[in-house]
């Protein structure tokens, strides 16, 4: 498997239950992403389809795709997960 095909397979795979999308630090709310990145709305919008599945890691202060997981992962209670991913 070539490097490019491994990257394509990774990007096509869905996020798992223990990925960044279920982490306490992951924030998918478009308005908070735009607040964290001044000028983003001049180029695009955090509500655009290109941000599908992406979000802001408040621990690392980065936009991430949500499929990975790092050592800073903190599981969030399921009641907060629905609010933060909406």
Buried (B, 14 or more C-beta within 10 A) or exposed (E): EEEEEEEEEEEEEEBEEEBBBBBBBBBBBBEBBBEBBEEBBEEEBBEEEEBEBBBBBBBEEEBBBBBBBEEEBEEBEEEEBEEBBE
